Amino acid sequence: MPESTDFGFRKVPLADKQTLVDDVFASVARRYDLMNDLMSGGLHRAWKDVLVTAVNPPKGDRPFALLDVAGGTGDIAMRVIDAGGAGTRAVVVDVNRAMLDVGRERARERGLDDVVQFTEGNAEALPFAGRSFDAVTIAFGIRNVPRIAQALAEAHRVLRIGGRFLCLEFSSVDVPGLDALYDLYSFNLIPAIGRIVTDDAEAYRYLVESIRRFPKPQAFAEMITAAGFRRVSHRPITGGIVALHSGWRL
Ligand SMILES: C[S@@+](CC[C@H](N)C(=O)[O-])C[C@H]1O[C@@H](n2cnc3c(N)ncnc32)[C@H](O)[C@@H]1O
């Protein structure tokens, strides 16, 4: 029997998951950023601000290199560039060419193409030398990666000693009342909005289901520790709709 994994609520062979995930993001790439605003009522911007504040890029000329894994259309990378000083640079790595193409176009439009670089690559085998980044981020990406432990080990490998790993991901709502409302919203409204905006309700059904299958915050923190990170912590945001996990390479 081949090893299997979750693809939303379905079980699929581990080797097939990446192709299925790639189909989802190729299908929604052009409307991805608009969908984020519609689905979260703009809240994803506030969640990303929390991540960028934690990255805390230096304001001056001091060199600071960010790697944004599963960085898609470059939203996090460009926010970190905006928050940092003249020495801040960002690399976006993603497996999906369609998402990267949208990101490159955005960076060019904003005159950021010399400070944000877009690279095709897999979180499970990052195409970078060890100890080459000051911070590694991954936002709403890790739950799509088939071998999460492998991706965490890679994030650890490419961080310099003293560097910080930050992961923003949908989590488990822990506020009574909000959980039922959130279920109703995510299983009914999100696929419907997805159908109207991207003509792909299935893609958004997968995204909602994959959130429910993702490990609980404490279990995910233990996976980060197992990858070699130290001082691992996590905190819920917006009643646990999202969690920010942090770990240091020491
Ligand atoms: C929900 S999007 C998040 C994009 C971006 N980080 C953001 O917050 O807007 C998930 C991204 O993960 C990427 N992805 C999925 N599997 C990946 C893998 N194994 N390695 C790198 N990127 C991956 C997808 O192509 C997609 O761009």
Ligand as a Chemical Component Dictionary entry (heavy atoms), coordinates in Angstrom:
data_LIG
# 
_chem_comp.id                   LIG 
_chem_comp.type                 NON-POLYMER 
_chem_comp.pdbx_formal_charge   0 
_chem_comp.three_letter_code    LIG 
# 
loop_
_chem_comp_atom.comp_id 
_chem_comp_atom.atom_id 
_chem_comp_atom.alt_atom_id 
_chem_comp_atom.type_symbol 
_chem_comp_atom.charge 
_chem_comp_atom.model_Cartn_x 
_chem_comp_atom.model_Cartn_y 
_chem_comp_atom.model_Cartn_z 
_chem_comp_atom.pdbx_ordinal 
LIG C1  C1  C 0  -2.720 29.724 0.362  1  
LIG S1  S1  S 1  -1.329 30.074 -0.668 2  
LIG C2  C2  C 0  -0.429 31.238 0.344  3  
LIG C3  C3  C 0  0.327  32.257 -0.452 4  
LIG C4  C4  C 0  0.981  33.368 0.358  5  
LIG N1  N1  N 0  1.909  32.829 1.337  6  
LIG C5  C5  C 0  -0.030 34.266 1.036  7  
LIG O1  O1  O 0  -0.084 34.274 2.257  8  
LIG O2  O2  O -1 -0.763 34.964 0.338  9  
LIG C6  C6  C 0  -0.396 28.599 -0.540 10 
LIG C7  C7  C 0  0.820  28.558 -1.424 11 
LIG O3  O3  O 0  1.576  27.394 -1.098 12 
LIG C8  C8  C 0  2.218  26.962 -2.281 13 
LIG N2  N2  N 0  2.734  25.591 -2.090 14 
LIG C9  C9  C 0  2.024  24.446 -1.982 15 
LIG N3  N3  N 0  2.854  23.408 -1.814 16 
LIG C10 C10 C 0  4.127  23.904 -1.820 17 
LIG C11 C11 C 0  5.409  23.303 -1.679 18 
LIG N4  N4  N 0  5.556  21.989 -1.505 19 
LIG N5  N5  N 0  6.486  24.115 -1.740 20 
LIG C12 C12 C 0  6.354  25.443 -1.920 21 
LIG N6  N6  N 0  5.160  26.057 -2.061 22 
LIG C13 C13 C 0  4.051  25.299 -1.998 23 
LIG C14 C14 C 0  1.114  27.088 -3.302 24 
LIG O4  O4  O 0  1.600  27.024 -4.621 25 
LIG C15 C15 C 0  0.511  28.439 -2.923 26 
LIG O5  O5  O 0  1.115  29.484 -3.629 27 
# 
loop_
_chem_comp_bond.comp_id 
_chem_comp_bond.atom_id_1 
_chem_comp_bond.atom_id_2 
_chem_comp_bond.value_order 
_chem_comp_bond.pdbx_ordinal 
LIG C1  S1  SING 1  
LIG S1  C2  SING 2  
LIG S1  C6  SING 3  
LIG C2  C3  SING 4  
LIG C3  C4  SING 5  
LIG C4  N1  SING 6  
LIG C4  C5  SING 7  
LIG C5  O1  DOUB 8  
LIG C5  O2  SING 9  
LIG C6  C7  SING 10 
LIG C7  O3  SING 11 
LIG C7  C15 SING 12 
LIG O3  C8  SING 13 
LIG C8  N2  SING 14 
LIG C8  C14 SING 15 
LIG N2  C9  SING 16 
LIG N2  C13 SING 17 
LIG C9  N3  DOUB 18 
LIG N3  C10 SING 19 
LIG C10 C11 SING 20 
LIG C10 C13 DOUB 21 
LIG C11 N4  SING 22 
LIG C11 N5  DOUB 23 
LIG N5  C12 SING 24 
LIG C12 N6  DOUB 25 
LIG N6  C13 SING 26 
LIG C14 O4  SING 27 
LIG C14 C15 SING 28 
LIG C15 O5  SING 29 
# 
